[in-house]
């Protein structure tokens, strides 16, 4: 914290962009810890997840939201509402555009949507510069500058951690003068339980077919301290929408489920810094994405 709190800045930023432009990866890179799960599957993020960045000159609260999209289910509509509500409240919106892909209709559509949030300052973040040539990055920066009159345009690579310090500095400079909004040791306001459930869902998303990711939801039944050894027992449910999907998740001879369990357990042990026993049960909640009651039960 600066000696003179009167020049300390703090506020909220949200990154938007098409699915898979690297919003959650960027959030984790800036926070310096995994607070949002990542996957190559679209619509991985389902809640507004806050990650907190602490700098001497200010504090940045990153609100990682679901990707903007045209919804096809009740779940999709609710995810869009989360995005709209978040963007109406934040101080800065960062539109993420990958350096290695031409600006397309999806990017233009999201850029137009930003006009609905006049309160927020607008920043363009050109991501994945490690995946493009220098002339390619320069070309993209030019194309991005023509979209609107940005408060800043910043090229970065989350993967190689290039210019993340500059992005943090620029974003804090756009925040209002304010005392810190979170304690100095906070990295997220997510509960441990929800972070564990998300890590299980992340492991389940790996290598599944395209139609399945949206159908996966995770709930925790119980977390019990083992009496015999220093072990935390976690009992969780993995929900899918149809019996056929249950078979895909379990895999031949239960191999896939075993793989999901061991991958999730490794991440959970990293998060908690202790040994974990993880029990996963696969359950079917028919067409839950379209059913208001079931969405409520699953926490949406």
C-alpha positions in Angstrom: 0.0 0.0 0.0 1.3 3.5 -0.8 2.5 5.8 2.0 -0.2 8.2 1.0 -3.5 6.3 0.8 -5.0 9.4 -0.9 -3.5 8.4 -4.2 -4.3 4.7 -3.9 -6.7 3.4 -6.6 -9.0 0.4 -6.5 -11.8 -0.9 -8.6 -13.3 -3.6 -10.8 -12.4 -4.7 -14.3 -14.1 -7.4 -16.4 -12.6 -9.0 -19.5 -15.0 -9.8 -22.4 -14.5 -11.5 -25.7 -15.5 -14.5 -27.7 -15.2 -17.9 -26.1 -11.6 -19.1 -25.9 -9.8 -15.7 -26.3 -8.1 -16.4 -23.0 -10.0 -14.4 -20.4 -9.7 -16.9 -17.6 -6.0 -17.6 -18.4 -5.4 -13.9 -18.3 -7.2 -13.6 -15.0 -5.1 -16.3 -13.4 -1.9 -14.9 -14.9 -2.6 -11.4 -13.4 -3.6 -12.8 -10.0 -0.6 -15.2 -9.9 -2.7 -18.1 -8.9 -5.5 -20.3 -10.4 -8.8 -18.7 -9.4 -10.7 -19.5 -12.6 -10.7 -22.9 -14.4 -9.6 -22.9 -18.0 -10.5 -25.2 -20.9 -10.5 -25.2 -24.7 -14.3 -25.7 -24.5 -16.5 -22.6 -24.9 -18.6 -21.4 -22.0 -16.3 -22.9 -19.4 -16.8 -20.0 -17.0 -20.3 -20.1 -15.5 -20.2 -17.5 -12.7 -18.7 -14.1 -12.0 -15.5 -15.1 -10.4 -13.4 -12.5 -8.7 -9.6 -12.5 -8.7 -7.7 -9.8 -6.7 -4.4 -8.2 -7.8 -2.4 -6.2 -5.2 0.1 -3.5 -6.2 1.6 -0.7 -4.1 -0.3 1.9 -6.2 -3.7 0.1 -6.2 -5.8 -2.9 -6.1 -7.5 -4.5 -9.1 -10.5 -6.7 -8.7 -10.9 -8.8 -11.9 -14.4 -10.2 -12.4 -14.1 -13.2 -14.8 -17.5 -13.8 -16.5 -19.0 -16.3 -18.9 -18.3 -15.4 -22.6 -20.9 -13.3 -24.4 -22.9 -15.5 -26.7 -26.4 -15.9 -28.3 -28.1 -18.2 -25.8 -29.8 -21.4 -26.8 -30.9 -22.7 -23.3 -32.2 -21.2 -20.0 -28.7 -21.8 -18.6 -27.3 -19.7 -21.6 -29.8 -16.9 -20.8 -28.8 -16.9 -17.1 -25.1 -16.8 -18.1 -25.7 -13.8 -20.4 -27.6 -12.0 -17.5 -24.5 -12.5 -15.3 -22.4 -10.8 -18.0 -24.8 -7.9 -18.4 -25.2 -7.3 -14.7 -21.4 -7.4 -14.2 -20.6 -5.0 -17.0 -23.1 -2.5 -15.7 -21.2 -2.3 -12.4 -17.5 -2.5 -13.3 -15.1 0.5 -13.7 -13.3 -0.8 -16.8 -14.1 -3.4 -19.5 -11.2 -5.0 -21.3 -12.2 -6.5 -24.7 -9.8 -9.4 -25.4 -8.9 -10.0 -29.1 -6.4 -12.7 -30.0 -3.4 -11.4 -32.1 -3.4 -14.5 -34.3 -7.0 -14.3 -35.5 -8.6 -11.7 -37.7 -11.3 -9.6 -36.1 -14.6 -11.4 -37.0 -18.4 -10.8 -36.7 -18.3 -12.2 -33.1 -15.7 -9.6 -32.0 -17.6 -6.8 -33.7 -20.9 -7.9 -32.1 -19.3 -7.8 -28.6 -17.6 -4.4 -29.3 -21.1 -3.0 -30.3 -22.5 -4.4 -27.0 -20.0 -2.3 -25.0 -21.9 0.8 -26.0 -24.7 -0.4 -23.6 -22.2 0.2 -20.7 -21.3 3.9 -20.9 -20.1 4.0 -17.2 -17.1 1.8 -17.9 -13.8 2.9 -19.4 -13.0 0.7 -22.5 -9.6 -1.0 -23.0 -8.6 -3.3 -25.8 -6.3 -6.2 -24.9 -4.6 -8.0 -27.8 -3.9 -11.5 -26.4 -1.7 -14.4 -27.5 1.0 -12.2 -29.1 3.3 -15.2 -28.6 1.3 -17.0 -31.3 1.7 -14.3 -33.9 4.5 -12.7 -35.8 5.6 -9.1 -35.2 4.0 -7.8 -38.4 0.9 -9.8 -37.5 0.7 -8.2 -34.1 1.2 -4.7 -35.6 -1.5 -5.4 -38.1 -3.9 -6.5 -35.4 -3.2 -3.5 -33.2 -4.1 -1.3 -36.2 -7.3 -3.2 -36.9 -8.3 -3.0 -33.2 -7.6 0.8 -33.0 -10.2 1.2 -35.7 -13.0 -0.4 -33.7 -13.5 2.6 -31.3 -11.7 5.3 -29.4 -10.1 3.1 -26.6 -8.7 4.4 -23.3 -5.8 2.1 -23.9 -4.7 -0.7 -26.3 -2.3 -3.2 -24.7 -0.7 -6.3 -26.4 0.1 -9.1 -24.0 0.8 -12.8 -23.7 -0.6 -14.6 -20.6 1.4 -17.7 -21.6 4.8 -16.0 -21.7 3.8 -13.3 -19.1 4.7 -10.6 -21.6 3.5 -7.0 -20.7 1.2 -8.2 -17.9 2.9 -5.6 -15.6 2.1 -2.9 -18.1 -1.5 -4.1 -18.4 -1.9 -4.1 -14.5 -0.4 -0.6 -14.3 -2.7 0.8 -17.1 -5.8 -0.8 -15.6 -5.1 0.5 -12.1 -4.5 4.0 -13.5 -8.0 3.9 -14.9 -9.6 3.0 -11.5 -11.1 5.5 -9.1 -9.2 6.8 -6.1 -10.2 4.4 -3.3 -8.8 2.5 -0.3 -8.3 -1.2 -0.9 -11.5 -3.2 -1.3 -10.1 -6.5 -0.1 -7.6 -7.5 2.5 -3.9 -7.7 1.4 -3.9 -11.6 1.4 -7.1 -12.1 -0.5 -6.8 -13.7 -4.0 -10.5 -14.4 -4.6 -13.8 -14.3 -2.8 -14.7 -17.8 -4.1 -15.3 -20.4 -1.3 -13.0 -23.4 -1.0 -16.0 -25.6 -1.8 -16.8 -23.8 -5.1 -13.2 -23.8 -6.1 -13.0 -27.6 -5.5 -16.2 -28.2 -7.5 -14.8 -26.1 -10.4 -11.6 -28.1 -10.4 -13.6 -31.3 -10.7 -15.5 -29.8 -13.6 -12.3 -28.7 -15.3 -10.9 -32.2 -15.2 -14.2 -33.6 -16.6 -14.1 -31.2 -19.5 -10.7 -32.5 -20.8 -11.1 -34.5 -23.9 -14.9 -34.8 -24.0 -16.9 -34.4 -27.2 -18.3 -31.0 -28.2 -21.9 -31.4 -27.0 -21.0 -32.7 -23.6 -19.3 -29.7 -21.8 -22.5 -27.7 -21.4 -24.2 -30.7 -19.9 -21.7 -31.2 -17.0 -22.4 -29.8 -13.5 -20.7 -30.6 -10.2 -22.0 -30.4 -6.6 -20.2 -31.4 -3.4 -22.0 -33.7 -0.9 -19.5 -33.7 1.9 -16.0 -32.9 3.0 -14.9 -35.0 6.0 -11.6 -35.1 7.9 -10.4 -38.7 8.0 -9.9 -40.0 11.6 -7.2 -42.4 10.7 -4.9 -40.3 8.6 -4.3 -36.7 7.8 -6.6 -36.9 4.8 -9.5 -34.9 3.6 -12.3 -37.0 2.1 -14.4 -35.2 -0.6 -17.6 -36.7 -1.9 -18.8 -35.1 -5.1 -21.5 -35.6 -7.8 -21.0 -35.1 -11.5 -24.3 -34.4 -13.2 -25.0 -35.0 -16.9 -28.3 -34.6 -18.8 -28.7 -38.1 -20.4 -27.8 -41.7 -19.7 -25.7 -41.9 -22.9 -23.5 -39.0 -21.5 -23.0 -41.0 -18.3 -21.3 -43.7 -20.3 -19.0 -41.1 -22.0 -17.9 -39.7 -18.7 -17.3 -43.2 -17.1 -15.5 -44.5 -20.2 -14.5 -48.1 -21.1 -14.2 -50.1 -17.9 -14.4 -46.8 -15.8 -11.0 -45.6 -17.2 -12.2 -42.1 -18.1 -13.7 -41.5 -14.7 -10.6 -42.7 -13.0 -8.5 -40.3 -15.1 -10.9 -37.4 -14.2 -10.7 -38.3 -10.6 -6.9 -38.4 -10.5 -6.5 -35.2 -12.4 -9.0 -33.3 -10.2 -7.4 -34.7 -7.1 -4.0 -33.5 -8.1 -5.3 -29.9 -8.6 -7.3 -30.0 -5.4 -4.2 -31.2 -3.4 -2.3 -28.3 -5.0 -5.0 -25.8 -3.9 -5.4 -27.1 -0.3 -1.7 -28.2 0.1 -2.7 -31.5 1.6 -3.7 -35.1 0.8 -7.2 -35.7 -0.5 -9.4 -38.7 -1.1 -11.9 -37.9 -3.9 -15.1 -39.9 -4.5 -17.0 -39.1 -7.7 -20.6 -40.3 -8.4 -22.1 -39.7 -11.9 -25.8 -38.8 -11.8 -28.3 -37.9 -14.5 -30.5 -34.7 -14.2 -32.6 -34.8 -17.4 -32.3 -31.7 -19.6 -31.2 -29.6 -16.5 -30.0 -26.7 -18.6 -33.6 -26.0 -19.7 -35.3 -26.6 -16.3 -35.5 -23.7 -13.9 -36.0 -26.0 -10.8 -33.0 -28.1 -11.6 -30.8 -25.1 -12.5 -31.7 -23.7 -9.0 -30.7 -27.0 -7.3 -27.4 -27.0 -9.2 -26.6 -23.5 -8.1 -27.5 -21.4 -11.1 
